[in-house]
Amino acid sequence: MLRVFKTITACIALFLCTPTLGQEGQIPFHIDCDTAHFHYVDYIDSMAFYEIHMGEKKHLNTSDEKLKLAFYVALSHYPELHDKRITLKLKPLVSTMQAQPSPNFIIKRKSKRSYRIYVNDNPDLTGLNYKDLSFNGLVGWIGHEFAHLIDYSSMNNRELLSFIAAYVFDKREMRRTERRADKETIKHGLGIQLLDGVAFFENNEKVSRRYRKRKKKNYLSEEEIIADIKRNCD
């Protein structure tokens, strides 16, 4: 019965907000609107529920239970992705996470397209270990990757191919895309979670100089995230 109660509580928490802030004291800001703060222990018994309701077309190729649960908690804020084919995999990256359409998208119908979210499993490349993120921050950063999938899923194959080329070769397009994804994450109710991850990043002295510079140039700052959260709370 206790397990059932915890599962129900976790489900209710997806829709009800509480005024709790921050990643164990890392966020010194006050945001005057209802917010939700996600703790791993509050959701640990809900994996079966998430897999039944959202896991049909999801392939999570990792044994990391915290990462898998963060994936589903973030996905619960993106109902438009529940019927999409999404694979989660670990691989070496020069960033913490990366969202992509599957390489065969060009020969697939838009409705049959699948997507991949990669998570860096070699912290030596960036100085940041995703496992050090709080559960709350992890949900926010996965939410950012889901925001990219929202973008991709709105494009036909020709548009998506053109977008990929622009993202790779045009630094301005990269900046526009990443900042748009941050704003979409906030619109989907994961602003505090995104902020937690960014605060952790900014306060982590192990992050490489190159990665820190790229993050500062292309993504919303803490102050911009807070301002956007407030705008979306009005």
VEXDO-928328 format. One line per field, with one value per atom (N, C-alpha, C): atom name; residue number from 0; x, y, z. Coordinates in steps of 0.1 Angstrom, whole numbers. Layout:
atom <- c(CA / ...)
n <- c(NUM / ...)
px <- c(X / ...)
py <- c(Y / ...)
pz <- c(Z / ...)
END
This chain:
atom <- c(N / CA / C / N / CA / C / N / CA / C / N / CA / C / N / CA / C / N / CA / C / N / CA / C / N / CA / C / N / CA / C / N / CA / C / N / CA / C / N / CA / C / N / CA / C / N / CA / C / N / CA / C / N / CA / C / N / CA / C / N / CA / C / N / CA / C / N / CA / C / N / CA / C / N / CA / C / N / CA / C / N / CA / C / N / CA / C / N / CA / C / N / CA / C / N / CA / C / N / CA / C / N / CA / C / N / CA / C / N / CA / C / N / CA / C / N / CA / C / N / CA / C / N / CA / C / N / CA / C / N / CA / C / N / CA / C / N / CA / C / N / CA / C / N / CA / C / N / CA / C / N / CA / C / N / CA / C / N / CA / C / N / CA / C / N / CA / C / N / CA / C / N / CA / C / N / CA / C / N / CA / C / N / CA / C / N / CA / C / N / CA / C / N / CA / C / N / CA / C / N / CA / C / N / CA / C / N / CA / C / N / CA / C / N / CA / C / N / CA / C / N / CA / C / N / CA / C / N / CA / C / N / CA / C / N / CA / C / N / CA / C / N / CA / C / N / CA / C / N / CA / C / N / CA / C / N / CA / C / N / CA / C / N / CA / C / N / CA / C / N / CA / C / N / CA / C / N / CA / C / N / CA / C / N / CA / C / N / CA / C / N / CA / C / N / CA / C / N / CA / C / N / CA / C / N / CA / C / N / CA / C / N / CA / C / N / CA / C / N / CA / C / N / CA / C / N / CA / C / N / CA / C / N / CA / C / N / CA / C / N / CA / C / N / CA / C / N / CA / C / N / CA / C / N / CA / C / N / CA / C / N / CA / C / N / CA / C / N / CA / C / N / CA / C / N / CA / C / N / CA / C / N / CA / C / N / CA / C / N / CA / C / N / CA / C / N / CA / C / N / CA / C / N / CA / C / N / CA / C / N / CA / C / N / CA / C / N / CA / C / N / CA / C / N / CA / C / N / CA / C / N / CA / C / N / CA / C / N / CA / C / N / CA / C / N / CA / C / N / CA / C / N / CA / C / N / CA / C / N / CA / C / N / CA / C / N / CA / C / N / CA / C / N / CA / C / N / CA / C / N / CA / C / N / CA / C / N / CA / C / N / CA / C / N / CA / C / N / CA / C / N / CA / C / N / CA / C / N / CA / C / N / CA / C / N / CA / C / N / CA / C / N / CA / C / N / CA / C / N / CA / C / N / CA / C / N / CA / C / N / CA / C / N / CA / C / N / CA / C / N / CA / C / N / CA / C / N / CA / C / N / CA / C / N / CA / C / N / CA / C / N / CA / C / N / CA / C / N / CA / C / N / CA / C / N / CA / C / N / CA / C / N / CA / C / N / CA / C / N / CA / C / N / CA / C / N / CA / C / N / CA / C / N / CA / C / N / CA / C / N / CA / C / N / CA / C / N / CA / C / N / CA / C / N / CA / C / N / CA / C / N / CA / C / N / CA / C / N / CA / C / N / CA / C / N / CA / C / N / CA / C / N / CA / C / N / CA / C / N / CA / C / N / CA / C / N / CA / C / N / CA / C / N / CA / C / N / CA / C / N / CA / C / N / CA / C / N / CA / C / N / CA / C / N / CA / C / N / CA / C / N / CA / C / N / CA / C / N / CA / C / N / CA / C / N / CA / C / N / CA / C / N / CA / C / N / CA / C / N / CA / C / N / CA / C / N / CA / C / N / CA / C / N / CA / C / N / CA / C / N / CA / C / N / CA / C / N / CA / C / N / CA / C / N / CA / C / N / CA / C / N / CA / C / N / CA / C / N / CA / C / N / CA / C / N / CA / C / N / CA / C / N / CA / C / N / CA / C / N / CA / C / N / CA / C / N / CA / C)
n <- c(0 / 0 / 0 / 1 / 1 / 1 / 2 / 2 / 2 / 3 / 3 / 3 / 4 / 4 / 4 / 5 / 5 / 5 / 6 / 6 / 6 / 7 / 7 / 7 / 8 / 8 / 8 / 9 / 9 / 9 / 10 / 10 / 10 / 11 / 11 / 11 / 12 / 12 / 12 / 13 / 13 / 13 / 14 / 14 / 14 / 15 / 15 / 15 / 16 / 16 / 16 / 17 / 17 / 17 / 18 / 18 / 18 / 19 / 19 / 19 / 20 / 20 / 20 / 21 / 21 / 21 / 22 / 22 / 22 / 23 / 23 / 23 / 24 / 24 / 24 / 25 / 25 / 25 / 26 / 26 / 26 / 27 / 27 / 27 / 28 / 28 / 28 / 29 / 29 / 29 / 30 / 30 / 30 / 31 / 31 / 31 / 32 / 32 / 32 / 33 / 33 / 33 / 34 / 34 / 34 / 35 / 35 / 35 / 36 / 36 / 36 / 37 / 37 / 37 / 38 / 38 / 38 / 39 / 39 / 39 / 40 / 40 / 40 / 41 / 41 / 41 / 42 / 42 / 42 / 43 / 43 / 43 / 44 / 44 / 44 / 45 / 45 / 45 / 46 / 46 / 46 / 47 / 47 / 47 / 48 / 48 / 48 / 49 / 49 / 49 / 50 / 50 / 50 / 51 / 51 / 51 / 52 / 52 / 52 / 53 / 53 / 53 / 54 / 54 / 54 / 55 / 55 / 55 / 56 / 56 / 56 / 57 / 57 / 57 / 58 / 58 / 58 / 59 / 59 / 59 / 60 / 60 / 60 / 61 / 61 / 61 / 62 / 62 / 62 / 63 / 63 / 63 / 64 / 64 / 64 / 65 / 65 / 65 / 66 / 66 / 66 / 67 / 67 / 67 / 68 / 68 / 68 / 69 / 69 / 69 / 70 / 70 / 70 / 71 / 71 / 71 / 72 / 72 / 72 / 73 / 73 / 73 / 74 / 74 / 74 / 75 / 75 / 75 / 76 / 76 / 76 / 77 / 77 / 77 / 78 / 78 / 78 / 79 / 79 / 79 / 80 / 80 / 80 / 81 / 81 / 81 / 82 / 82 / 82 / 83 / 83 / 83 / 84 / 84 / 84 / 85 / 85 / 85 / 86 / 86 / 86 / 87 / 87 / 87 / 88 / 88 / 88 / 89 / 89 / 89 / 90 / 90 / 90 / 91 / 91 / 91 / 92 / 92 / 92 / 93 / 93 / 93 / 94 / 94 / 94 / 95 / 95 / 95 / 96 / 96 / 96 / 97 / 97 / 97 / 98 / 98 / 98 / 99 / 99 / 99 / 100 / 100 / 100 / 101 / 101 / 101 / 102 / 102 / 102 / 103 / 103 / 103 / 104 / 104 / 104 / 105 / 105 / 105 / 106 / 106 / 106 / 107 / 107 / 107 / 108 / 108 / 108 / 109 / 109 / 109 / 110 / 110 / 110 / 111 / 111 / 111 / 112 / 112 / 112 / 113 / 113 / 113 / 114 / 114 / 114 / 115 / 115 / 115 / 116 / 116 / 116 / 117 / 117 / 117 / 118 / 118 / 118 / 119 / 119 / 119 / 120 / 120 / 120 / 121 / 121 / 121 / 122 / 122 / 122 / 123 / 123 / 123 / 124 / 124 / 124 / 125 / 125 / 125 / 126 / 126 / 126 / 127 / 127 / 127 / 128 / 128 / 128 / 129 / 129 / 129 / 130 / 130 / 130 / 131 / 131 / 131 / 132 / 132 / 132 / 133 / 133 / 133 / 134 / 134 / 134 / 135 / 135 / 135 / 136 / 136 / 136 / 137 / 137 / 137 / 138 / 138 / 138 / 139 / 139 / 139 / 140 / 140 / 140 / 141 / 141 / 141 / 142 / 142 / 142 / 143 / 143 / 143 / 144 / 144 / 144 / 145 / 145 / 145 / 146 / 146 / 146 / 147 / 147 / 147 / 148 / 148 / 148 / 149 / 149 / 149 / 150 / 150 / 150 / 151 / 151 / 151 / 152 / 152 / 152 / 153 / 153 / 153 / 154 / 154 / 154 / 155 / 155 / 155 / 156 / 156 / 156 / 157 / 157 / 157 / 158 / 158 / 158 / 159 / 159 / 159 / 160 / 160 / 160 / 161 / 161 / 161 / 162 / 162 / 162 / 163 / 163 / 163 / 164 / 164 / 164 / 165 / 165 / 165 / 166 / 166 / 166 / 167 / 167 / 167 / 168 / 168 / 168 / 169 / 169 / 169 / 170 / 170 / 170 / 171 / 171 / 171 / 172 / 172 / 172 / 173 / 173 / 173 / 174 / 174 / 174 / 175 / 175 / 175 / 176 / 176 / 176 / 177 / 177 / 177 / 178 / 178 / 178 / 179 / 179 / 179 / 180 / 180 / 180 / 181 / 181 / 181 / 182 / 182 / 182 / 183 / 183 / 183 / 184 / 184 / 184 / 185 / 185 / 185 / 186 / 186 / 186 / 187 / 187 / 187 / 188 / 188 / 188 / 189 / 189 / 189 / 190 / 190 / 190 / 191 / 191 / 191 / 192 / 192 / 192 / 193 / 193 / 193 / 194 / 194 / 194 / 195 / 195 / 195 / 196 / 196 / 196 / 197 / 197 / 197 / 198 / 198 / 198 / 199 / 199 / 199 / 200 / 200 / 200 / 201 / 201 / 201 / 202 / 202 / 202 / 203 / 203 / 203 / 204 / 204 / 204 / 205 / 205 / 205 / 206 / 206 / 206 / 207 / 207 / 207 / 208 / 208 / 208 / 209 / 209 / 209 / 210 / 210 / 210 / 211 / 211 / 211 / 212 / 212 / 212 / 213 / 213 / 213 / 214 / 214 / 214 / 215 / 215 / 215 / 216 / 216 / 216 / 217 / 217 / 217 / 218 / 218 / 218 / 219 / 219 / 219 / 220 / 220 / 220 / 221 / 221 / 221 / 222 / 222 / 222 / 223 / 223 / 223 / 224 / 224 / 224 / 225 / 225 / 225 / 226 / 226 / 226 / 227 / 227 / 227 / 228 / 228 / 228 / 229 / 229 / 229 / 230 / 230 / 230 / 231 / 231 / 231 / 232 / 232 / 232 / 233 / 233 / 233)
px <- c(8 / 0 / 9 / 20 / 29 / 34 / 38 / 43 / 33 / 20 / 10 / 8 / 8 / 7 / 18 / 30 / 41 / 40 / 35 / 33 / 22 / 11 / 1 / 6 / 13 / 19 / 28 / 36 / 45 / 37 / 26 / 17 / 11 / 6 / 0 / 10 / 23 / 33 / 36 / 32 / 35 / 26 / 15 / 5 / 4 / 8 / 7 / 20 / 21 / 34 / 35 / 47 / 50 / 60 / 61 / 70 / 84 / 88 / 102 / 111 / 123 / 132 / 146 / 153 / 167 / 172 / 185 / 192 / 199 / 193 / 199 / 207 / 201 / 207 / 216 / 217 / 225 / 219 / 205 / 199 / 195 / 202 / 199 / 188 / 181 / 171 / 157 / 149 / 134 / 127 / 118 / 110 / 96 / 89 / 75 / 65 / 65 / 54 / 55 / 45 / 45 / 55 / 63 / 73 / 73 / 79 / 81 / 95 / 99 / 113 / 112 / 120 / 119 / 130 / 127 / 136 / 135 / 146 / 147 / 139 / 139 / 132 / 117 / 112 / 98 / 92 / 101 / 97 / 102 / 111 / 118 / 108 / 96 / 87 / 77 / 80 / 70 / 75 / 86 / 92 / 82 / 76 / 66 / 55 / 50 / 39 / 43 / 55 / 60 / 62 / 67 / 70 / 57 / 47 / 34 / 27 / 28 / 21 / 29 / 42 / 50 / 61 / 63 / 75 / 74 / 62 / 60 / 71 / 74 / 83 / 96 / 99 / 112 / 122 / 134 / 145 / 156 / 157 / 167 / 178 / 189 / 200 / 210 / 206 / 215 / 210 / 219 / 215 / 214 / 216 / 215 / 201 / 196 / 182 / 178 / 187 / 185 / 183 / 191 / 190 / 177 / 174 / 161 / 149 / 149 / 138 / 137 / 148 / 148 / 143 / 146 / 141 / 126 / 120 / 105 / 99 / 105 / 99 / 99 / 110 / 110 / 100 / 99 / 90 / 76 / 72 / 59 / 55 / 64 / 61 / 60 / 62 / 62 / 52 / 39 / 29 / 30 / 34 / 35 / 46 / 54 / 65 / 62 / 51 / 48 / 47 / 43 / 41 / 53 / 64 / 76 / 85 / 93 / 103 / 116 / 120 / 131 / 140 / 153 / 163 / 172 / 175 / 185 / 198 / 209 / 222 / 233 / 243 / 255 / 266 / 274 / 285 / 294 / 306 / 315 / 310 / 309 / 305 / 314 / 314 / 321 / 311 / 299 / 289 / 283 / 274 / 268 / 257 / 249 / 239 / 237 / 231 / 228 / 216 / 208 / 196 / 197 / 194 / 195 / 184 / 180 / 171 / 180 / 174 / 182 / 188 / 199 / 206 / 197 / 188 / 180 / 168 / 167 / 155 / 152 / 162 / 161 / 153 / 152 / 144 / 131 / 128 / 117 / 106 / 94 / 83 / 84 / 80 / 80 / 74 / 62 / 55 / 62 / 72 / 79 / 93 / 96 / 110 / 112 / 125 / 129 / 140 / 142 / 151 / 161 / 172 / 181 / 186 / 187 / 193 / 205 / 217 / 229 / 233 / 239 / 245 / 259 / 267 / 282 / 286 / 293 / 298 / 313 / 319 / 333 / 335 / 335 / 336 / 349 / 359 / 372 / 371 / 361 / 360 / 354 / 347 / 341 / 344 / 348 / 350 / 338 / 327 / 314 / 309 / 306 / 300 / 285 / 277 / 263 / 258 / 265 / 261 / 261 / 269 / 270 / 259 / 251 / 239 / 229 / 222 / 210 / 200 / 191 / 180 / 172 / 170 / 162 / 169 / 182 / 189 / 190 / 191 / 191 / 178 / 167 / 154 / 154 / 159 / 159 / 167 / 179 / 187 / 182 / 176 / 169 / 158 / 151 / 140 / 144 / 156 / 162 / 164 / 168 / 170 / 156 / 146 / 132 / 127 / 131 / 127 / 133 / 145 / 151 / 142 / 138 / 129 / 116 / 111 / 99 / 101 / 113 / 117 / 118 / 126 / 128 / 115 / 106 / 94 / 85 / 87 / 78 / 83 / 95 / 100 / 99 / 97 / 97 / 112 / 114 / 128 / 137 / 132 / 141 / 144 / 134 / 136 / 146 / 145 / 154 / 168 / 170 / 183 / 189 / 182 / 187 / 190 / 182 / 184 / 198 / 200 / 212 / 224 / 224 / 235 / 237 / 226 / 228 / 233 / 229 / 234 / 249 / 253 / 267 / 276 / 272 / 281 / 278 / 267 / 264 / 263 / 272 / 273 / 261 / 255 / 243 / 231 / 230 / 219 / 220 / 233 / 235 / 230 / 233 / 229 / 214 / 208 / 193 / 187 / 192 / 186 / 186 / 198 / 200 / 192 / 192 / 184 / 169 / 165 / 151 / 147 / 156 / 153 / 152 / 161 / 160 / 146 / 142 / 129 / 117 / 118 / 108 / 108 / 119 / 120 / 112 / 114 / 107 / 92 / 88 / 74 / 67 / 75 / 70 / 71 / 74 / 73 / 85 / 97 / 109 / 120 / 115 / 124 / 133 / 128 / 135 / 146 / 142 / 151 / 162 / 159 / 169 / 179 / 173 / 181 / 191 / 186 / 194 / 206 / 204 / 215 / 225 / 220 / 229 / 237 / 231 / 238 / 249 / 246 / 256 / 268 / 264 / 275 / 284 / 277 / 285 / 294 / 290 / 297 / 307 / 308 / 316 / 330 / 340 / 353 / 360 / 354 / 360 / 357 / 347 / 342 / 354 / 356 / 367 / 364 / 375 / 373 / 366 / 369 / 362 / 347 / 344 / 329 / 322 / 329 / 322 / 320 / 330 / 329 / 317 / 316 / 305 / 292 / 291 / 278 / 274 / 283 / 280 / 276 / 282 / 279 / 265 / 261 / 250 / 237 / 238 / 226 / 222 / 210 / 205 / 213 / 216 / 222 / 213 / 218 / 209 / 199 / 203 / 195 / 184 / 187 / 178 / 167 / 172 / 163 / 153 / 157 / 149 / 138 / 143 / 134 / 123 / 127 / 118 / 108 / 113 / 104 / 93 / 97 / 87 / 77 / 82 / 73 / 62 / 67 / 58 / 49 / 52 / 43 / 32 / 33 / 23 / 10)
py <- c(-12 / 0 / 13 / 12 / 24 / 26 / 16 / 17 / 24 / 19 / 25 / 40 / 43 / 57 / 66 / 61 / 69 / 71 / 61 / 62 / 72 / 72 / 82 / 96 / 97 / 110 / 115 / 107 / 111 / 116 / 109 / 113 / 126 / 128 / 141 / 152 / 149 / 159 / 164 / 157 / 161 / 173 / 175 / 185 / 196 / 193 / 203 / 209 / 222 / 228 / 232 / 232 / 236 / 247 / 256 / 267 / 264 / 252 / 248 / 252 / 257 / 262 / 255 / 254 / 252 / 237 / 236 / 223 / 223 / 218 / 217 / 229 / 241 / 253 / 260 / 255 / 261 / 273 / 274 / 285 / 296 / 307 / 317 / 327 / 324 / 333 / 330 / 340 / 338 / 341 / 332 / 333 / 333 / 344 / 346 / 339 / 326 / 318 / 304 / 296 / 282 / 274 / 266 / 258 / 244 / 235 / 222 / 218 / 211 / 206 / 191 / 185 / 170 / 163 / 154 / 146 / 132 / 125 / 111 / 102 / 104 / 95 / 96 / 108 / 109 / 102 / 98 / 92 / 77 / 73 / 60 / 48 / 49 / 38 / 39 / 49 / 52 / 48 / 41 / 37 / 28 / 18 / 10 / 17 / 27 / 36 / 43 / 49 / 56 / 47 / 35 / 26 / 22 / 19 / 15 / 26 / 38 / 49 / 57 / 56 / 64 / 56 / 43 / 36 / 27 / 27 / 18 / 19 / 31 / 34 / 40 / 37 / 43 / 32 / 34 / 24 / 31 / 27 / 33 / 24 / 26 / 17 / 21 / 20 / 23 / 16 / 13 / 6 / 17 / 29 / 40 / 43 / 39 / 41 / 55 / 63 / 77 / 84 / 81 / 87 / 83 / 70 / 65 / 72 / 73 / 80 / 94 / 101 / 115 / 117 / 107 / 107 / 107 / 99 / 98 / 109 / 114 / 126 / 138 / 140 / 151 / 148 / 136 / 132 / 135 / 134 / 136 / 151 / 160 / 174 / 176 / 166 / 167 / 156 / 158 / 148 / 146 / 157 / 156 / 146 / 142 / 132 / 118 / 116 / 103 / 92 / 95 / 85 / 85 / 92 / 92 / 81 / 76 / 66 / 73 / 71 / 78 / 68 / 68 / 60 / 68 / 64 / 70 / 61 / 67 / 60 / 68 / 61 / 67 / 66 / 77 / 77 / 89 / 89 / 100 / 112 / 124 / 136 / 148 / 158 / 171 / 180 / 175 / 182 / 172 / 177 / 167 / 158 / 164 / 157 / 162 / 154 / 157 / 150 / 157 / 151 / 152 / 140 / 139 / 131 / 133 / 123 / 111 / 99 / 88 / 90 / 84 / 87 / 83 / 74 / 70 / 78 / 90 / 98 / 102 / 104 / 109 / 99 / 86 / 77 / 73 / 79 / 76 / 87 / 83 / 93 / 100 / 112 / 120 / 113 / 106 / 99 / 87 / 82 / 69 / 73 / 85 / 89 / 86 / 82 / 80 / 90 / 91 / 101 / 95 / 101 / 96 / 107 / 104 / 113 / 106 / 113 / 108 / 115 / 108 / 114 / 110 / 120 / 118 / 109 / 98 / 89 / 91 / 101 / 104 / 118 / 120 / 134 / 140 / 133 / 139 / 148 / 146 / 154 / 168 / 170 / 183 / 188 / 179 / 182 / 181 / 177 / 176 / 162 / 156 / 143 / 144 / 139 / 140 / 134 / 124 / 118 / 127 / 138 / 147 / 157 / 158 / 167 / 161 / 170 / 166 / 160 / 152 / 147 / 158 / 168 / 180 / 186 / 188 / 194 / 184 / 171 / 161 / 162 / 163 / 164 / 176 / 187 / 199 / 198 / 192 / 191 / 181 / 170 / 161 / 168 / 176 / 184 / 193 / 199 / 207 / 199 / 186 / 178 / 174 / 172 / 170 / 182 / 194 / 206 / 206 / 201 / 199 / 189 / 179 / 169 / 175 / 184 / 191 / 199 / 205 / 213 / 203 / 192 / 183 / 177 / 174 / 167 / 176 / 189 / 198 / 200 / 194 / 196 / 184 / 187 / 176 / 172 / 162 / 157 / 167 / 174 / 184 / 196 / 200 / 211 / 207 / 194 / 189 / 188 / 184 / 183 / 197 / 206 / 220 / 226 / 223 / 227 / 222 / 209 / 202 / 209 / 212 / 218 / 232 / 240 / 253 / 253 / 243 / 242 / 239 / 231 / 227 / 238 / 245 / 255 / 269 / 272 / 286 / 288 / 295 / 296 / 304 / 313 / 320 / 311 / 302 / 292 / 283 / 279 / 271 / 279 / 292 / 300 / 301 / 304 / 306 / 293 / 282 / 269 / 265 / 267 / 263 / 272 / 285 / 294 / 292 / 288 / 285 / 272 / 263 / 250 / 253 / 262 / 266 / 272 / 281 / 287 / 277 / 268 / 258 / 249 / 246 / 238 / 246 / 259 / 267 / 267 / 268 / 268 / 254 / 244 / 231 / 228 / 238 / 237 / 232 / 232 / 227 / 238 / 250 / 261 / 260 / 257 / 255 / 244 / 233 / 222 / 226 / 234 / 239 / 248 / 256 / 266 / 258 / 248 / 240 / 234 / 229 / 224 / 234 / 246 / 257 / 262 / 263 / 268 / 258 / 245 / 235 / 236 / 238 / 240 / 252 / 263 / 276 / 275 / 267 / 266 / 254 / 247 / 235 / 239 / 239 / 243 / 233 / 221 / 211 / 212 / 220 / 222 / 228 / 223 / 227 / 242 / 249 / 263 / 264 / 254 / 254 / 252 / 242 / 239 / 250 / 257 / 268 / 280 / 282 / 293 / 291 / 278 / 275 / 276 / 272 / 272 / 287 / 295 / 309 / 317 / 313 / 320 / 316 / 303 / 298 / 295 / 296 / 292 / 304 / 303 / 313 / 313 / 325 / 326 / 324 / 323 / 321 / 332 / 344 / 356 / 356 / 352 / 351 / 340 / 329 / 318 / 323 / 329 / 334 / 344 / 353 / 363 / 356 / 345 / 338 / 330 / 324 / 317 / 327 / 339 / 348 / 352 / 354 / 357 / 346 / 334 / 323 / 320 / 326 / 324 / 335 / 345 / 356 / 351)
pz <- c(0 / 0 / 0 / 8 / 8 / -6 / -13 / -27 / -36 / -35 / -43 / -40 / -27 / -22 / -28 / -28 / -33 / -48 / -55 / -70 / -73 / -65 / -67 / -64 / -53 / -50 / -61 / -67 / -78 / -89 / -92 / -104 / -101 / -89 / -86 / -87 / -83 / -83 / -97 / -107 / -121 / -124 / -117 / -121 / -110 / -98 / -87 / -84 / -83 / -80 / -66 / -61 / -47 / -47 / -37 / -37 / -33 / -34 / -30 / -41 / -38 / -48 / -46 / -58 / -57 / -56 / -59 / -58 / -45 / -35 / -22 / -18 / -20 / -15 / -26 / -38 / -48 / -55 / -54 / -61 / -51 / -51 / -41 / -46 / -56 / -61 / -56 / -55 / -52 / -65 / -69 / -81 / -76 / -79 / -73 / -82 / -82 / -88 / -83 / -86 / -81 / -90 / -83 / -89 / -84 / -91 / -86 / -85 / -75 / -73 / -72 / -81 / -81 / -74 / -65 / -57 / -62 / -63 / -68 / -59 / -46 / -36 / -38 / -43 / -45 / -57 / -66 / -79 / -80 / -71 / -73 / -75 / -69 / -70 / -82 / -90 / -101 / -115 / -116 / -129 / -137 / -130 / -137 / -143 / -135 / -140 / -153 / -153 / -164 / -176 / -174 / -185 / -191 / -184 / -189 / -197 / -192 / -199 / -209 / -209 / -218 / -225 / -221 / -225 / -237 / -244 / -255 / -266 / -269 / -280 / -276 / -263 / -257 / -254 / -258 / -255 / -247 / -235 / -226 / -224 / -231 / -231 / -221 / -208 / -197 / -185 / -176 / -163 / -152 / -155 / -145 / -142 / -131 / -127 / -125 / -120 / -118 / -132 / -141 / -155 / -161 / -160 / -167 / -161 / -147 / -141 / -144 / -145 / -149 / -163 / -172 / -186 / -186 / -178 / -178 / -171 / -160 / -154 / -163 / -170 / -180 / -192 / -196 / -207 / -203 / -191 / -186 / -189 / -191 / -194 / -209 / -217 / -231 / -237 / -235 / -240 / -255 / -262 / -276 / -281 / -272 / -275 / -271 / -264 / -258 / -269 / -281 / -291 / -301 / -298 / -306 / -303 / -312 / -310 / -305 / -293 / -287 / -280 / -283 / -277 / -269 / -257 / -248 / -247 / -250 / -251 / -244 / -239 / -234 / -244 / -246 / -255 / -252 / -256 / -254 / -262 / -256 / -263 / -258 / -266 / -261 / -255 / -252 / -244 / -234 / -226 / -216 / -223 / -231 / -238 / -252 / -261 / -275 / -280 / -287 / -293 / -308 / -314 / -329 / -335 / -347 / -354 / -357 / -358 / -362 / -376 / -379 / -392 / -404 / -403 / -414 / -416 / -410 / -411 / -425 / -433 / -447 / -455 / -452 / -460 / -452 / -442 / -434 / -435 / -434 / -433 / -420 / -420 / -408 / -396 / -399 / -388 / -383 / -391 / -388 / -382 / -381 / -377 / -363 / -360 / -346 / -342 / -329 / -324 / -313 / -311 / -301 / -292 / -279 / -270 / -264 / -266 / -261 / -249 / -239 / -227 / -226 / -224 / -223 / -211 / -215 / -204 / -202 / -208 / -206 / -201 / -188 / -182 / -185 / -189 / -192 / -204 / -212 / -224 / -221 / -210 / -207 / -193 / -185 / -171 / -162 / -169 / -161 / -162 / -151 / -150 / -148 / -157 / -156 / -143 / -138 / -125 / -113 / -114 / -104 / -103 / -114 / -114 / -104 / -97 / -89 / -98 / -92 / -100 / -106 / -99 / -104 / -116 / -115 / -127 / -138 / -136 / -146 / -154 / -147 / -154 / -163 / -158 / -166 / -179 / -178 / -189 / -199 / -195 / -204 / -211 / -203 / -208 / -220 / -218 / -229 / -242 / -240 / -252 / -258 / -250 / -255 / -263 / -259 / -266 / -280 / -282 / -295 / -303 / -297 / -305 / -309 / -301 / -305 / -318 / -318 / -330 / -342 / -340 / -352 / -357 / -348 / -352 / -359 / -359 / -366 / -381 / -384 / -398 / -406 / -419 / -429 / -431 / -439 / -441 / -447 / -457 / -464 / -454 / -446 / -437 / -426 / -422 / -411 / -416 / -428 / -434 / -436 / -440 / -441 / -427 / -417 / -404 / -399 / -400 / -396 / -402 / -415 / -421 / -416 / -413 / -408 / -394 / -386 / -372 / -371 / -380 / -381 / -386 / -396 / -403 / -399 / -392 / -389 / -374 / -368 / -354 / -348 / -357 / -352 / -351 / -361 / -360 / -348 / -344 / -332 / -320 / -319 / -307 / -307 / -318 / -319 / -315 / -319 / -316 / -302 / -296 / -282 / -272 / -275 / -267 / -269 / -281 / -283 / -275 / -275 / -267 / -252 / -247 / -233 / -230 / -239 / -237 / -238 / -247 / -248 / -235 / -230 / -217 / -206 / -205 / -195 / -198 / -210 / -213 / -210 / -210 / -206 / -191 / -183 / -169 / -162 / -169 / -163 / -162 / -159 / -158 / -146 / -134 / -122 / -124 / -130 / -132 / -142 / -152 / -161 / -153 / -145 / -137 / -128 / -121 / -113 / -120 / -132 / -140 / -144 / -148 / -152 / -139 / -128 / -116 / -112 / -113 / -110 / -120 / -133 / -143 / -140 / -136 / -134 / -122 / -112 / -99 / -99 / -110 / -111 / -117 / -109 / -113 / -122 / -123 / -132 / -146 / -149 / -163 / -172 / -183 / -192 / -196 / -199 / -204 / -217 / -226 / -239 / -238 / -230 / -228 / -221 / -211 / -204 / -214 / -223 / -232 / -242 / -247 / -256 / -250 / -237 / -230 / -228 / -224 / -221 / -234 / -245 / -258 / -264 / -262 / -270 / -262 / -248 / -240 / -231 / -226 / -217 / -204 / -199 / -186 / -175 / -163 / -151 / -150 / -152 / -151 / -162 / -174 / -185 / -182 / -177 / -173 / -163 / -153 / -142 / -148 / -157 / -163 / -171 / -178 / -187 / -178 / -167 / -158 / -153 / -149 / -144 / -155 / -167 / -178 / -180 / -179 / -181 / -170 / -158 / -146 / -146 / -154 / -154 / -161)
END
